[in-house]
Amino acid sequence: MLDPAESAPVSAHNASEFDVFVSYSRKDNDFCAVLEGSLRAYKPPGGLNLGQRRLSVFRDTSDLLGADYYASIERYLHGARKLIVICSPDARSSLHTSMMRSAALSAPGMPTTSSRS
């Protein structure tokens, strides 16, 4: 579980200040909470000239809907440096997650990789 002190509220960040945007199905919330905590706790190894700052992670946990919500999510998605899409069976069947994945793939400059097992 996340320590609330480690998780800065979204309002404390501009959309372009996140290192990682996590797209997931709400049914995968427990896994994503652990992933977010691990990403926030990560420190790059010394000697890589990356600095020792922690990663900033955007993971939407609100239950809001509507045009303003989607516009806001897209700003965070397009402003994040990297995207992690949790590709679970629940995410695959989620319309919301599919919309986020499509928006991410159409974002300019968003590097993509694909693998299938």
C-alpha positions as CSV (number, residue, x, y, z in Angstrom):
1,M,0.0,0.0,0.0
2,L,1.2,3.5,-0.7
3,D,2.3,5.9,2.0
4,P,0.0,9.0,1.5
5,A,3.0,11.2,2.3
6,E,4.8,9.8,-0.9
7,S,1.9,10.5,-3.2
8,A,1.6,14.1,-4.2
9,P,-1.8,15.2,-5.3
10,V,-2.3,15.7,-9.0
11,S,-3.2,19.4,-8.4
12,A,0.3,19.9,-7.2
13,H,1.7,19.1,-10.6
14,N,1.4,20.5,-14.1
15,A,0.4,17.9,-16.7
16,S,4.0,18.0,-18.2
17,E,5.7,17.3,-14.9
18,F,5.0,13.5,-14.7
19,D,7.7,11.0,-15.6
20,V,5.1,8.2,-16.0
21,F,1.4,7.9,-16.8
22,V,-0.1,4.5,-15.8
23,S,-3.2,3.4,-17.8
24,Y,-5.1,0.5,-16.2
25,S,-8.5,-1.0,-15.5
26,R,-10.0,-0.2,-12.1
27,K,-10.3,-3.9,-11.6
28,D,-6.4,-3.9,-11.5
29,N,-6.3,-1.2,-8.8
30,D,-4.5,-3.2,-6.2
31,F,-1.7,-4.2,-8.6
32,C,-1.4,-0.7,-9.9
33,A,-1.2,0.8,-6.4
34,V,1.8,-1.5,-5.7
35,L,3.4,-0.6,-9.1
36,E,2.9,3.1,-8.4
37,G,4.5,2.8,-5.0
38,S,7.5,0.9,-6.5
39,L,8.0,3.5,-9.2
40,R,7.8,6.3,-6.7
41,A,10.4,4.6,-4.5
42,Y,12.8,3.8,-7.3
43,K,16.2,5.6,-7.2
44,P,18.4,5.4,-10.3
45,P,21.7,3.6,-9.6
46,G,24.7,5.9,-8.9
47,G,27.1,6.6,-11.7
48,L,24.5,7.1,-14.4
49,N,24.4,10.9,-14.2
50,L,20.7,10.8,-13.8
51,G,20.4,12.5,-10.4
52,Q,18.8,10.8,-7.4
53,R,15.3,12.3,-7.6
54,R,12.2,10.1,-7.3
55,L,9.9,9.4,-10.3
56,S,6.6,11.4,-10.5
57,V,3.7,9.1,-11.4
58,F,0.3,9.9,-12.7
59,R,-2.3,7.2,-12.0
60,D,-5.9,8.4,-12.1
61,T,-7.9,7.3,-9.1
62,S,-10.9,9.6,-9.4
63,D,-14.3,8.3,-10.4
64,L,-15.3,11.4,-12.3
65,L,-16.7,11.3,-15.9
66,G,-17.5,13.8,-18.5
67,A,-15.8,16.0,-21.2
68,D,-13.7,17.9,-18.7
69,Y,-12.4,14.7,-17.1
70,Y,-11.4,13.2,-20.5
71,A,-9.7,16.5,-21.6
72,S,-7.8,16.6,-18.3
73,I,-6.7,13.0,-18.6
74,E,-5.5,13.5,-22.1
75,R,-3.4,16.5,-21.0
76,Y,-1.7,14.3,-18.4
77,L,-1.3,11.5,-20.9
78,H,0.3,13.7,-23.6
79,G,2.4,15.5,-21.0
80,A,3.9,12.5,-19.4
81,R,7.4,11.4,-20.4
82,K,6.6,7.7,-20.5
83,L,3.4,5.6,-20.6
84,I,2.8,2.2,-18.9
85,V,-0.3,0.4,-20.0
86,I,-1.3,-2.5,-17.8
87,C,-2.5,-5.1,-20.4
88,S,-4.6,-7.4,-18.2
89,P,-7.7,-9.2,-19.4
90,D,-9.8,-6.6,-17.6
91,A,-7.9,-3.8,-19.3
92,R,-8.4,-5.4,-22.6
93,S,-12.2,-5.4,-22.1
94,S,-12.4,-1.9,-20.7
95,L,-13.6,0.8,-23.1
96,H,-12.0,3.5,-20.9
97,T,-8.6,1.8,-21.0
98,S,-8.9,1.2,-24.8
99,M,-9.6,5.0,-25.3
100,M,-6.5,5.9,-23.2
101,R,-4.4,3.4,-25.2
102,S,-5.6,4.8,-28.5
103,A,-5.0,8.4,-27.3
104,A,-1.5,7.5,-26.3
105,L,-0.7,5.8,-29.6
106,S,-1.7,8.9,-31.4
107,A,0.3,11.3,-29.3
108,P,3.1,12.9,-31.1
109,G,6.5,11.7,-30.1
110,M,5.2,8.8,-28.0
111,P,7.5,5.9,-28.5
112,T,5.7,2.6,-28.7
113,T,6.6,-1.0,-28.5
114,S,4.4,-4.0,-28.9
115,S,4.9,-7.6,-27.9
116,R,2.5,-10.5,-28.0
117,S,2.9,-13.9,-26.3
